Amino acid sequence: MRITLKQLAIFEAVARSGQVARAAELVNLSAPATSMALGELEKQLDARLFERVGNRLRLNSQGSLLLPLATEALHKVEQIEHLFSSPEAQLSGTLNVAASSTIGNYLLAKSTVAFCQQFTASMVDLNINNTQAVINAVLEFRAEVGFIEGQCLDSRIKVEAWHKDRLLVFCHPGHPLAGQMIEPKELRGLPWVMREAGSGTREYFINAANTLDLQPIEKFSFSTPDAIKQAVRQGAGLAVLSELTLEKELSRKELAIIEVKGLTLARQFYRIRHKSRNPTALCDAFNQFSQRFLNLAP
């Protein structure tokens, strides 16, 4: 048995109007097509639904049983159509976002909260990890959009410039090089506190350091900026992090900057998505909102 919504709509129109011709006008069909659809419904149900009284059709007991069910089914369909055709529906549901550590903690955490406060029917699930983990989340369709600090060369991923950032070399305020402008050779042989393997910050710094033959010696490796800053405050060595993560400590003079001649640490942040996955309206709205909220320029 395959009852269609069209048949139910015709049945309801006949029940309300009492005439096939009038029902045909209501459903925008010809009278013969309306009569045929009604006959097909009765055939599928193996039951007569109307009795003819004069020139009108009146529901019999079987038809009276069907009418509230048909009306409810048609009403549910109208609700579905309204839900998914309204502007609000485009900005509802859950958006899965993945972001590398600096971007997630110091930029997107703020815009995520603000976005969900404005669009209350939406939820943004922000997963913060290192760059490689973000790439994997996008590749495996666990995240609709990702934001990374390192390079992504996978041909399955669409990569767009998103924002620029600057890395800073820093140390304990009592370090002999604190606050100085130095030659690269003065850093050779010194211990460093590094981000973990897979980190965009680590990758970018090592590439820049190799061009100047800095030969950084990795003494410790941590997966969060807070752990790295704490280690440096304890005198564990030098480190490099985004200026986004150092603002508070530098203003309090808990850490100090070292400027290295020829060491350029301006880097690009990227937004990524899988090439075979088109962004939803919710994803586009989040991207545009975050760009405005954070006042970012590619």
FENRA-V951116 format. One record per pair of residues at least 24 apart in sequence whose C-alpha atoms are under 10 Angstrom apart, sorted by the first residue. I is the first residue (numbers start at 1). J is the second residue. If there is no record, write none. Layout:
# FENRA-V951116
i:j
I:J
I:J
This chain:
# FENRA-V951116
i:j
1:41
1:43
1:44
1:45
2:41
2:44
2:45
3:40
3:41
3:44
3:45
4:37
4:41
5:70
5:73
5:74
5:77
6:34
6:37
6:38
6:41
6:74
7:34
7:36
7:37
7:38
7:39
7:40
7:41
7:42
7:70
8:37
8:38
8:41
8:66
8:67
8:69
8:70
8:71
8:73
8:74
9:38
9:70
9:71
9:73
9:74
10:34
10:35
10:37
10:38
10:41
11:35
11:37
11:38
11:39
11:41
11:42
11:49
11:50
11:63
11:66
11:67
11:70
11:71
12:38
12:63
12:66
12:67
12:68
12:70
12:71
12:74
14:38
14:50
14:56
14:57
14:58
14:59
15:49
15:50
15:56
15:57
15:58
15:59
15:63
15:64
15:67
16:57
16:58
16:59
16:67
17:56
17:57
17:58
18:50
18:52
18:53
18:55
18:56
18:57
18:58
18:59
19:52
19:55
19:56
19:57
19:58
20:56
20:57
87:281
88:119
88:120
88:121
88:122
89:121
89:122
89:281
89:282
90:121
90:122
90:280
90:281
90:282
90:283
90:285
91:116
91:119
91:120
91:121
91:122
91:123
91:280
91:281
91:282
91:283
91:284
91:285
91:286
92:116
92:119
92:120
92:121
92:122
92:123
92:281
92:282
93:120
93:121
93:122
93:123
93:124
93:282
94:121
94:122
94:123
94:124
94:125
94:282
94:283
95:122
95:123
95:124
95:125
95:126
95:143
95:144
95:145
95:280
95:282
95:283
95:286
96:123
96:124
96:125
96:126
96:127
96:137
96:138
96:141
96:142
96:143
96:144
96:145
96:146
96:283
97:124
97:125
97:126
97:127
97:128
97:134
97:137
97:138
97:142
97:143
97:144
97:145
97:146
97:147
97:283
97:286
98:125
98:126
98:127
98:128
98:129
98:130
98:131
98:133
98:134
98:135
98:136
98:137
98:138
98:142
98:143
98:144
98:145
98:146
98:147
98:148
98:271
98:272
99:126
99:127
99:128
99:129
99:130
99:131
99:133
99:134
99:135
99:137
99:143
99:145
99:146
99:147
99:148
99:149
99:270
99:271
99:272
100:127
100:128
100:129
100:130
100:131
100:132
100:133
100:134
100:135
100:146
100:147
100:148
100:149
100:150
100:199
100:200
100:201
100:269
101:127
101:128
101:129
101:130
101:131
101:134
101:147
101:148
101:149
101:199
101:200
101:201
101:223
101:224
101:225
102:128
102:129
102:130
102:131
102:147
102:148
102:149
102:165
102:199
102:200
102:201
102:224
102:225
102:241
102:242
102:243
102:244
102:245
102:269
103:128
103:129
103:130
103:147
103:148
103:149
103:163
103:165
103:242
103:244
103:245
103:269
103:270
104:128
104:129
104:130
104:146
104:147
104:148
105:129
105:224
105:225
105:244
105:245
106:242
106:244
106:245
107:244
107:290
107:293
107:294
107:296
108:147
108:290
108:291
108:293
108:294
110:290
110:293
110:294
111:286
111:287
111:289
111:290
111:291
111:292
111:293
111:294
112:286
112:289
112:290
112:293
114:289
114:290
114:293
115:285
115:286
115:289
115:290
115:293
116:286
119:282
119:285
119:286
122:282
122:286
123:282
124:282
124:283
124:286
129:198
129:199
129:223
129:224
130:195
130:196
130:197
130:198
130:199
130:200
130:201
130:223
130:224
131:197
131:198
131:199
131:200
131:201
131:203
132:197
132:198
132:199
132:200
133:198
133:199
134:198
134:272
135:272
135:273
135:274
137:273
137:274
138:272
138:273
138:274
138:275
138:277
139:272
139:273
139:274
139:275
139:276
140:274
141:273
141:274
141:277
143:272
143:273
143:274
144:272
144:273
144:274
144:277
144:278
144:279
144:280
144:283
145:271
145:272
145:273
145:274
145:277
145:279
145:283
145:284
145:287
146:270
146:271
146:272
146:273
146:274
147:269
147:270
147:271
147:272
147:273
148:199
148:200
148:201
148:268
148:269
148:270
148:271
148:272
149:199
149:200
149:201
149:202
149:203
149:204
149:267
149:268
149:269
149:270
149:271
150:198
150:199
150:200
150:201
150:202
150:203
150:204
150:267
150:268
150:269
150:270
151:200
151:203
151:204
151:268
151:269
151:270
152:200
152:270
152:272
154:274
155:274
155:275
156:273
156:274
156:275
156:276
157:272
157:273
157:274
157:275
157:276
157:277
158:270
158:271
158:272
158:273
158:274
158:275
158:276
158:277
159:270
159:271
159:272
159:273
159:274
159:275
160:268
160:269
160:270
160:271
160:272
160:273
160:298
161:268
161:269
161:270
161:271
161:272
161:297
161:298
162:268
162:269
162:270
162:271
162:272
162:287
162:291
162:296
162:297
162:298
163:267
163:268
163:269
163:270
163:271
163:291
163:295
163:296
163:297
163:298
164:266
164:267
164:268
164:269
164:270
164:296
164:297
164:298
165:242
165:243
165:244
165:265
165:266
165:267
165:268
165:269
165:298
166:241
166:242
166:243
166:244
166:264
166:265
166:266
166:267
166:268
167:201
167:204
167:205
167:240
167:241
167:242
167:243
167:244
167:245
167:246
167:264
167:265
167:266
167:267
168:205
168:239
168:240
168:241
168:242
168:243
168:244
168:245
168:246
168:256
168:257
168:258
168:259
168:260
168:263
168:264
168:265
168:266
169:205
169:238
169:239
169:240
169:241
169:242
169:243
169:256
169:257
169:258
169:259
169:260
169:263
169:265
170:229
170:232
170:237
170:238
170:239
170:240
170:241
170:246
170:250
170:255
170:256
170:257
170:258
170:259
171:229
171:231
171:232
171:233
171:234
171:235
171:236
171:237
171:238
171:239
171:240
171:254
171:255
171:256
171:257
171:258
172:229
172:230
172:231
172:232
172:233
172:234
172:235
172:236
172:237
172:238
172:239
172:253
172:254
172:255
172:256
172:257
173:232
173:233
173:235
173:250
173:253
173:254
173:255
173:256
173:257
174:233
174:235
174:254
174:255
174:256
175:235
175:237
175:238
175:255
175:256
175:258
177:238
177:256
177:257
177:258
177:259
178:255
178:256
178:257
178:258
178:259
179:255
179:256
179:257
179:258
179:259
180:256
180:257
180:258
180:259
180:260
181:257
181:258
181:259
181:260
181:261
182:258
182:259
182:260
182:261
182:262
183:212
183:214
183:259
183:260
183:261
183:262
183:263
184:209
184:212
184:213
184:214
184:215
184:259
184:260
184:261
184:262
184:263
185:212
185:213
185:214
185:215
185:260
185:261
186:214
186:260
187:213
187:214
187:215
187:216
187:217
187:238
187:260
188:213
188:214
188:215
188:216
188:217
189:214
189:215
189:216
189:217
189:218
190:214
190:215
190:216
190:217
190:218
190:219
190:237
190:238
191:215
191:216
191:217
191:218
191:219
191:220
191:236
191:237
191:238
191:239
192:216
192:217
192:218
192:219
192:220
192:221
192:228
192:231
192:232
192:236
192:237
192:238
192:239
192:240
193:217
193:218
193:219
193:220
193:221
193:222
193:227
193:228
193:229
193:231
193:232
193:235
193:236
193:237
193:238
193:239
193:240
194:218
194:219
194:220
194:221
194:222
194:223
194:224
194:225
194:228
194:237
194:238
194:239
194:240
194:241
195:220
195:221
195:222
195:223
195:224
195:225
195:227
195:228
195:239
195:240
195:241
196:220
196:221
196:222
196:223
196:224
197:221
197:222
197:223
198:223
199:223
199:224
200:267
200:269
201:240
201:241
201:242
201:265
201:267
202:240
202:241
204:265
204:266
204:267
204:268
205:239
205:240
205:241
205:263
205:264
205:265
205:267
208:262
208:263
208:264
208:265
209:263
209:264
209:265
211:262
211:263
212:261
212:262
212:263
214:263
229:254
229:255
230:254
230:255
240:265
241:265
242:266
242:267
268:298
269:298
270:298
